[in-house]
């Protein structure tokens, strides 16, 4: 048994101007296209209800990695990823979606990973891989946020909730 330390990723959060159900739907559209200009893609290898095995191709700064992930869907609140095969010893990630009163969605990412080499893996994981991983997550969240908001602006199915505004009648001729 090796003594590998887990590297915890920084908490990432963004507000998406779209309903939670749309955010969840777009982020779980595995194998159904990719973003324009992106090298990233996915393919569903196996599905059993809300549990999927997905092959993900990820553009990670200087190299493209292919991983196999167990993805569990908890519609529309959460998606979990468990690393099955690829360059890491292990990796667990969670995306959560909180519906906000104004019809927007707070999208949060948390995660941790381990490299497969004691001592060297710990040093590389904390000093190199963590930074690369976090840049990839920020880029992915930024690109997906833009795509989701563009779709939400055109959507007739997912109507965005807008706050109700009450007119200020203080300057109205009828007000006393």
trRosetta pair geometry for C-beta under 8 A, 3 or more apart (Angstrom, degrees):
i j d omega theta_ij theta_ji phi_ij phi_ji
2 118 5.0 -142 -169 -54 110 113
3 118 5.8 64 61 -124 70 122
4 89 6.2 -59 175 86 170 167
4 114 4.7 81 143 -170 127 130
4 115 7.3 -156 -152 68 122 53
4 116 7.3 -46 -100 -128 149 29
4 117 8.0 109 -105 70 108 20
4 118 6.0 -111 -79 -90 69 68
4 121 6.2 -27 -131 93 103 138
4 122 7.1 -168 -150 -65 60 89
5 114 7.1 171 87 -119 32 100
5 122 5.0 57 37 -115 112 109
5 125 7.6 -178 81 73 88 146
6 90 7.9 -49 -110 80 94 115
6 112 4.8 27 172 165 112 127
6 113 7.2 151 -156 75 72 20
6 114 5.4 -63 -103 -66 58 99
7 112 6.2 166 82 -159 46 75
7 113 5.6 -22 59 64 98 72
7 114 6.8 151 9 -88 82 47
7 115 7.9 32 -3 -10 126 86
7 122 8.0 162 -60 -141 102 54
7 125 4.4 -156 -38 153 143 114
7 126 5.6 -160 -114 -78 119 65
7 129 7.2 118 65 86 166 110
7 130 5.3 -124 166 -79 136 111
8 111 7.8 159 -156 98 53 42
8 112 4.7 -32 -103 -100 56 103
9 12 7.7 -35 139 -16 113 101
9 93 7.9 6 29 -108 145 91
9 109 7.7 -44 110 129 133 98
9 110 6.9 161 73 -166 99 44
9 111 4.5 17 28 70 132 84
9 112 6.2 -149 1 -82 80 43
9 113 7.3 52 -41 1 104 94
9 130 6.6 -177 -104 -149 68 86
9 133 6.2 -103 -104 114 121 123
9 134 5.9 167 -155 -81 100 91
9 137 7.1 93 179 -12 145 159
10 134 5.7 42 33 -120 107 134
11 108 6.9 -20 -172 -164 92 101
11 109 7.4 156 -162 80 45 58
11 110 5.7 -13 -111 -93 73 87
12 108 7.0 150 86 -158 55 51
12 109 4.2 -3 60 54 105 105
12 110 7.8 -173 28 -68 71 43
12 134 7.4 166 -60 -150 122 83
12 137 5.5 -176 -9 134 163 123
12 138 6.4 -146 -131 -82 137 69
12 141 6.1 -167 146 -20 131 161
13 106 6.5 -6 -167 -175 105 93
13 107 7.0 157 -152 84 53 51
13 108 4.8 -9 -102 -105 86 77
13 109 7.5 -158 -68 23 46 67
14 106 7.8 168 86 -153 34 52
14 107 5.4 -15 63 61 81 100
14 141 5.5 150 2 159 139 122
14 142 7.6 176 -90 -81 161 53
14 145 5.6 -72 130 -83 147 144
15 100 7.2 6 -141 -17 106 154
15 104 5.4 26 179 153 98 135
15 105 7.2 154 -158 79 55 43
15 106 5.8 -30 -101 -99 72 63
15 107 7.5 162 -101 17 20 79
16 23 5.4 119 80 -95 153 126
16 104 6.3 165 80 -170 46 84
16 105 4.7 -16 59 62 100 96
16 106 8.0 177 18 -87 77 15
16 107 5.4 44 -13 -14 116 122
16 145 5.2 -139 -103 -133 95 85
16 148 5.5 -4 -167 95 132 137
16 149 6.3 -143 -165 -62 79 91
17 104 5.3 -44 -107 -112 46 102
17 149 5.0 55 60 -122 94 107
17 152 6.4 -174 111 85 73 150
17 160 7.1 18 164 -136 78 145
18 22 4.7 -98 162 82 115 128
18 23 5.6 139 92 -55 113 87
18 104 7.1 53 31 -135 33 56
18 105 6.1 -36 76 9 68 115
18 148 4.9 -119 15 149 159 102
18 149 5.8 -136 -38 -92 110 52
18 151 7.4 38 -115 76 144 87
18 152 3.6 -137 -106 -70 100 148
18 158 6.9 37 -170 129 90 137
18 160 6.7 -85 -123 -95 41 108
19 22 4.9 91 65 7 83 103
19 23 7.2 -150 98 -6 43 87
19 99 7.3 5 -160 -123 66 103
19 103 6.1 -50 -83 -173 75 81
19 105 6.7 78 167 -46 18 113
19 152 7.2 159 11 -126 72 118
19 158 4.9 -144 36 -175 126 111
19 159 7.7 57 -35 73 136 40
19 160 6.3 -152 -38 -105 88 59
19 161 7.3 93 -87 -2 98 90
20 23 5.6 -55 -148 35 34 113
20 24 6.2 33 155 -18 68 106
20 76 5.1 113 132 131 102 128
20 77 7.8 11 172 -89 133 45
20 97 4.8 132 -150 147 97 119
20 98 7.3 -115 -101 111 129 11
20 99 4.3 -77 -26 -77 135 89
20 105 4.5 143 -86 -106 65 119
21 24 5.8 -53 -147 38 30 112
21 25 6.2 33 153 -22 64 109
21 76 4.9 -76 -98 -109 60 158
21 158 6.4 -163 79 -116 102 118
22 25 5.5 -53 -143 37 31 114
22 26 6.3 25 161 -15 65 107
22 148 6.4 131 129 -163 102 99
22 151 6.9 -175 -179 103 124 115
22 152 5.8 118 120 -88 162 96
22 155 6.7 -79 -110 -67 143 171
22 158 4.2 69 -62 -155 122 174
23 26 6.3 -61 -149 39 25 104
23 27 6.3 13 158 -9 63 115
23 76 7.8 100 65 179 85 109
23 97 5.5 164 93 -128 129 136
23 105 4.7 -123 -13 80 151 166
23 107 6.1 -142 -177 -79 144 120
23 148 5.6 41 -105 -156 67 152
24 27 6.1 -68 -146 44 26 104
24 28 6.1 2 164 -2 65 118
24 75 5.9 118 159 -132 147 74
24 76 4.1 -139 -9 -151 161 84
24 77 7.8 13 -91 -4 136 19
24 79 7.4 160 -140 -42 81 109
24 97 5.7 -113 -64 14 94 164
25 28 6.3 -74 -143 46 23 96
25 29 6.7 43 155 -50 62 98
25 76 8.0 -28 -36 -123 74 108
26 29 5.7 -34 -152 -4 35 120
26 144 6.9 150 123 -166 119 98
26 147 6.9 172 -180 112 143 107
26 148 5.1 -172 53 -98 162 94
26 151 6.8 158 -84 44 138 156
27 79 6.4 -140 122 -6 121 156
27 95 6.6 -124 161 116 154 159
27 144 6.5 52 -90 -169 89 144
28 71 7.9 161 -129 152 87 136
28 73 5.8 59 -126 -109 144 126
28 75 7.9 -64 -1 -87 166 97
28 79 6.4 -166 -78 -96 101 136
29 32 4.3 -82 169 55 95 124
29 33 7.2 -16 135 46 123 90
30 42 4.3 -87 -149 122 81 134
30 43 7.3 -164 163 -67 95 1
30 44 5.1 106 112 -60 118 92
30 52 6.6 150 45 143 156 158
30 54 5.0 -84 -154 -123 151 133
30 71 7.2 156 -50 48 151 163
31 42 5.6 -89 -49 104 55 82
31 43 5.0 80 -98 -125 99 40
31 44 4.7 -74 -20 -3 142 87
31 54 7.7 -134 -35 -135 97 98
34 38 5.2 -135 159 78 108 109
34 40 6.1 169 -148 85 121 65
34 41 4.9 -66 -71 -94 133 79
34 42 8.0 146 -86 11 93 73
35 38 4.0 60 69 0 94 134
35 40 7.2 24 31 58 100 103
35 143 5.6 81 159 162 175 120
35 144 7.6 -113 -64 -82 139 57
35 147 5.7 -104 -111 -69 110 144
38 41 7.9 149 115 -54 100 66
38 59 7.1 -149 -168 7 73 133
38 143 6.7 103 -80 176 130 156
39 57 7.0 -98 139 129 80 110
39 59 4.3 96 61 -62 115 124
39 64 6.0 -93 133 -104 136 128
40 56 7.5 -9 -164 -176 93 85
40 57 6.0 175 -145 93 45 74
40 58 5.6 21 -116 -115 101 46
40 59 5.6 -99 -56 2 83 92
40 140 7.4 84 -60 -108 174 100
41 56 7.8 174 90 -153 42 47
41 57 4.8 13 50 46 79 115
42 54 5.4 -5 -170 180 110 116
42 55 6.8 154 -157 81 55 54
42 56 5.2 -14 -105 -105 88 67
42 57 7.2 -152 -72 20 42 73
43 54 6.9 152 75 -160 40 67
43 55 4.6 -10 59 56 95 104
44 47 5.7 3 177 -47 128 109
44 52 5.6 -67 -135 -163 101 121
44 53 7.4 103 -165 73 60 54
44 54 5.6 -38 -102 -103 54 78
45 52 8.0 120 45 173 68 78
45 53 4.5 -59 67 102 107 99
45 54 6.6 -180 7 -101 87 21
45 55 5.6 89 -45 -24 113 96
45 68 7.1 -8 1 -139 154 103
46 52 6.8 160 87 -159 58 51
46 53 4.1 29 46 34 99 112
47 51 7.3 153 -155 88 50 54
47 52 4.8 -12 -105 -108 80 82
47 53 7.6 -137 -65 24 45 66
48 51 5.0 -14 68 68 89 102
48 52 7.8 179 27 -80 58 40
50 72 6.1 55 130 -163 92 66
50 73 4.3 -123 -163 59 93 89
50 74 7.2 87 169 -71 144 42
50 75 7.3 -128 -122 -9 125 96
51 70 6.8 -13 -168 -172 93 94
51 71 7.5 152 -158 82 45 51
51 72 5.4 -13 -103 -103 71 79
51 73 7.8 -144 -66 17 30 77
52 70 7.5 156 83 -159 47 47
52 71 4.6 -17 65 63 98 101
52 72 7.7 -180 24 -79 69 34
52 73 7.3 46 -2 -20 108 104
53 68 6.5 5 -180 -178 96 96
53 69 7.3 166 -155 83 52 41
53 70 5.8 -28 -100 -100 71 62
53 71 7.5 165 -96 17 19 80
53 84 7.0 -6 -142 1 102 160
54 68 7.5 163 83 -154 39 51
54 69 5.3 -22 63 63 88 92
54 71 5.1 16 4 -5 122 128
55 66 6.4 0 -177 -173 97 98
55 67 7.4 168 -153 85 52 40
55 68 5.6 -25 -99 -100 69 71
55 69 7.9 157 -94 19 21 75
56 66 7.2 164 84 -151 47 50
56 67 5.2 -12 58 60 96 89
56 68 7.8 170 17 -90 75 21
56 69 5.8 17 -4 3 120 121
57 64 6.1 11 -179 175 92 110
57 65 7.4 172 -152 87 48 42
57 66 5.3 -18 -100 -99 73 78
58 64 6.8 165 83 -156 40 63
58 65 5.2 -16 61 61 94 89
58 66 7.8 166 18 -86 72 30
58 67 6.9 3 5 9 117 108
58 136 6.4 49 171 -168 120 138
59 64 5.3 -30 -101 -102 58 84
59 136 7.6 175 88 -128 57 103
60 63 5.7 -18 69 71 93 73
60 64 7.0 143 19 -111 76 27
60 65 5.3 15 3 1 129 111
60 132 5.9 58 175 162 100 114
60 133 7.7 -10 -142 -90 117 49
60 136 5.2 -28 -118 -81 75 139
61 132 5.2 -89 -4 -142 140 101
61 135 6.4 58 -69 89 110 136
61 136 7.1 -91 -30 -64 83 94
65 86 6.1 73 167 -167 112 117
65 87 5.6 -75 -139 -3 131 125
66 86 6.6 -153 100 -112 47 101
67 83 6.3 -60 -174 -135 127 89
67 84 7.7 128 169 50 81 70
67 85 6.6 166 -160 87 58 56
67 86 3.3 -22 -112 -62 82 154
67 87 7.3 -77 -84 16 99 75
67 88 7.7 10 -116 22 128 100
67 91 8.0 -30 -159 46 152 139
68 83 7.8 92 77 -167 57 54
68 84 4.4 -65 105 72 98 109
68 85 4.0 26 36 44 114 98
68 86 6.4 180 18 -38 63 95
69 81 4.8 -21 -173 -160 132 96
69 82 6.6 139 -165 65 72 41
69 83 6.0 -40 -107 -101 77 42
69 84 6.2 179 -102 8 20 93
70 81 7.3 141 74 -159 51 44
70 82 4.3 -16 58 59 103 101
70 84 5.7 99 -26 -48 88 115
71 79 6.4 -10 -168 -175 97 99
71 80 7.1 161 -152 83 47 52
71 81 5.6 -12 -100 -101 75 70
71 82 8.0 -165 -69 23 33 69
72 79 7.2 162 80 -158 50 51
72 80 4.7 -2 52 54 99 101
72 82 7.8 35 -7 -4 102 105
73 79 5.8 -12 -110 -110 59 82
74 77 5.3 -50 116 65 102 93
74 78 4.1 5 61 62 122 92
74 79 7.0 -158 28 -74 77 37
74 80 7.4 50 -7 -9 110 95
76 97 6.1 -70 144 81 80 136
77 96 6.5 -14 164 -151 71 78
77 97 5.9 -154 -147 56 30 84
77 98 8.0 41 -141 -81 77 51
78 94 6.3 -19 -163 -168 106 97
78 95 6.8 155 -155 84 53 56
78 96 5.0 -15 -101 -106 85 71
78 97 7.1 -155 -67 17 41 79
79 94 7.4 158 81 -155 50 49
79 95 4.6 2 53 54 97 105
80 92 7.3 -15 -171 -167 98 85
80 93 7.1 160 -158 86 52 53
80 94 5.2 -16 -105 -103 76 77
80 95 8.0 -160 -75 25 33 66
81 91 7.3 -19 117 117 102 96
81 92 7.0 160 86 -154 64 39
81 93 4.3 2 52 55 110 99
81 94 7.6 -155 22 -69 73 36
81 95 7.9 51 -12 -7 103 94
81 111 7.8 -11 62 -111 107 122
82 91 7.6 156 -158 86 34 60
82 92 5.7 0 -108 -107 68 78
83 86 6.3 -96 -160 40 106 112
83 88 5.5 -40 -177 77 166 117
83 90 5.6 159 62 -160 120 40
83 91 3.6 78 -29 44 134 88
83 92 7.2 -101 3 -58 88 46
83 113 7.3 63 -15 -122 150 95
88 91 4.7 55 98 -36 155 111
88 113 5.1 -65 -155 -168 144 118
88 114 6.7 114 178 71 95 47
88 115 6.3 -85 -136 -97 67 50
88 116 7.4 152 -179 -31 34 89
89 113 7.7 127 52 173 76 77
89 114 4.3 -56 68 102 118 94
89 115 5.7 91 -7 162 105 14
89 116 3.8 149 -74 -75 102 73
89 121 7.2 38 -19 -164 130 151
90 113 6.4 179 93 -151 57 56
90 114 4.9 26 45 38 90 102
91 111 6.7 15 -177 179 86 116
91 112 7.3 -171 -143 96 53 44
91 113 4.0 -4 -103 -106 85 97
91 114 7.6 -152 -66 24 57 58
92 111 6.2 -177 95 -147 52 74
92 112 5.8 5 54 54 90 81
92 113 7.6 -179 21 -78 55 56
93 109 6.7 -14 -170 -164 105 92
93 110 7.1 165 -153 89 58 45
93 111 3.6 -13 -104 -98 76 123
94 109 7.3 158 83 -150 51 46
94 110 5.2 -6 56 59 98 90
94 111 6.7 176 17 -74 62 71
95 107 6.7 -10 -171 -170 97 89
95 108 7.0 156 -156 81 49 50
95 109 5.5 -16 -100 -97 73 74
96 107 7.5 165 83 -152 49 43
96 108 4.7 -10 56 58 94 103
96 110 7.9 15 -1 8 107 101
97 105 5.4 -16 -164 -173 95 120
97 106 7.3 150 -157 76 42 53
97 107 5.7 -6 -103 -102 74 70
97 108 7.8 -164 -70 22 33 75
98 105 6.8 144 69 -162 45 63
98 106 4.2 -12 58 56 103 104
98 108 7.4 34 -4 -6 105 112
99 103 8.0 -24 -167 -132 89 27
99 105 6.2 -35 -102 -106 47 75
100 103 7.1 -38 78 41 81 19
100 104 4.6 -11 51 68 127 81
100 105 6.5 -160 3 -88 93 21
100 106 5.9 99 -52 -24 109 92
101 163 7.7 51 126 -94 93 96
102 161 6.7 179 166 98 33 97
102 162 7.5 8 -170 -142 78 31
102 163 5.3 -36 -122 -51 89 99
103 160 4.9 109 146 -176 140 70
103 161 2.9 -180 -75 53 122 85
103 162 6.5 -40 13 -56 146 33
107 141 6.9 172 110 -147 126 109
107 145 7.4 -157 41 -88 146 98
109 137 5.7 -171 115 -171 159 126
109 141 6.6 -117 -15 -71 135 132
111 133 7.9 -125 93 156 130 128
111 137 7.7 -166 25 -90 135 146
113 125 7.0 -157 96 -148 94 115
113 129 7.3 -107 90 134 134 128
113 133 6.8 -158 14 -110 144 165
114 121 7.0 45 174 150 71 129
114 125 6.9 -24 -143 -112 38 156
115 120 8.0 -94 109 106 133 72
115 121 3.4 -162 91 -156 107 101
115 122 7.5 -143 49 -49 107 31
115 124 6.0 0 6 80 172 110
115 125 4.6 -149 -4 -66 113 109
115 129 6.4 157 -59 -3 121 164
116 121 5.9 -167 61 -98 27 148
117 120 4.5 -28 119 69 128 101
117 121 3.6 153 61 -39 68 103
117 124 7.7 44 59 27 116 127
118 121 6.3 -2 -50 30 10 110
118 122 7.0 8 -167 -17 42 106
119 122 5.8 -49 -139 28 16 111
119 123 6.7 8 158 -11 55 105
120 123 5.9 -57 -150 39 31 108
120 124 6.0 23 157 -10 67 111
121 124 5.9 -57 -137 46 28 106
121 125 5.6 34 161 -27 65 113
122 125 5.8 -54 -140 35 22 114
122 126 6.4 9 165 -8 60 111
123 126 6.5 -65 -147 42 23 100
123 127 5.8 -16 170 14 63 122
124 127 6.5 -77 -129 54 20 89
124 128 5.0 -39 -164 38 66 117
124 129 5.8 59 140 -15 81 106
125 128 7.5 -22 -58 53 7 75
125 129 4.9 -38 -126 49 44 125
125 130 6.2 69 160 -39 57 92
126 129 7.9 28 -3 49 19 87
126 130 5.7 9 -142 -9 28 135
127 130 7.4 72 1 29 11 107
127 131 7.7 -18 162 -7 31 114
128 131 6.4 -75 -165 36 24 105
128 132 6.6 13 155 -11 65 111
129 132 5.7 -59 -147 41 35 110
129 133 5.8 36 157 -23 70 110
130 133 5.7 -56 -144 37 26 113
130 134 6.3 23 159 -16 63 109
131 134 5.9 -57 -144 38 28 108
131 135 6.4 29 156 -19 63 105
132 135 5.8 -57 -152 35 30 110
132 136 6.5 30 152 -19 65 106
133 136 5.8 -56 -153 35 30 112
133 137 6.5 30 150 -18 65 105
134 137 5.5 -50 -146 36 35 113
134 138 6.4 37 155 -19 66 103
135 138 5.8 -52 -146 37 32 110
135 139 6.2 32 155 -18 65 108
136 139 5.8 -56 -147 39 29 111
136 140 6.1 30 155 -20 65 109
137 140 5.7 -56 -144 38 29 112
137 141 6.2 25 159 -16 65 108
138 141 6.0 -58 -146 40 27 108
138 142 6.2 28 156 -20 64 109
139 142 5.8 -57 -146 37 28 111
139 143 6.2 22 158 -14 65 109
140 143 6.0 -58 -144 40 27 106
140 144 6.1 19 160 -12 64 112
141 144 5.9 -57 -139 43 27 107
141 145 6.0 35 158 -26 64 108
142 145 5.8 -53 -146 32 25 114
142 146 6.7 25 155 -17 60 105
143 146 5.9 -56 -153 34 31 110
143 147 6.5 25 153 -14 65 109
144 147 5.6 -57 -145 41 35 110
144 148 5.9 34 157 -20 70 108
145 148 5.9 -56 -143 38 27 109
145 149 6.2 23 160 -15 64 110
146 149 6.1 -59 -144 40 25 107
146 150 6.3 27 156 -20 63 108
147 150 5.8 -54 -147 35 29 111
147 151 6.5 25 155 -15 63 107
148 151 5.8 -58 -151 39 31 108
148 152 6.1 33 152 -23 66 107
149 152 5.4 -50 -141 36 33 114
149 153 6.5 41 156 -26 63 101
150 153 5.9 -51 -154 27 30 114
150 154 7.1 11 153 -3 60 108
151 154 6.1 -71 -156 45 35 101
151 155 5.9 50 150 -50 72 105
152 155 5.4 -42 -138 9 34 123
152 158 6.3 -70 -124 97 76 119
152 160 5.8 73 172 -62 110 119
155 158 4.5 -10 141 50 151 83
155 159 7.3 -145 109 -70 99 35
155 160 7.8 106 64 -31 112 86
156 159 7.5 5 -166 -69 34 81
168 171 7.2 43 117 14 96 91
169 172 4.3 -32 -164 3 76 132
169 174 7.2 -44 -176 71 117 95
169 175 5.0 149 139 -64 92 128
170 175 5.8 -139 -138 117 25 166
171 175 7.3 46 34 39 9 134
172 175 4.6 96 63 -12 90 103
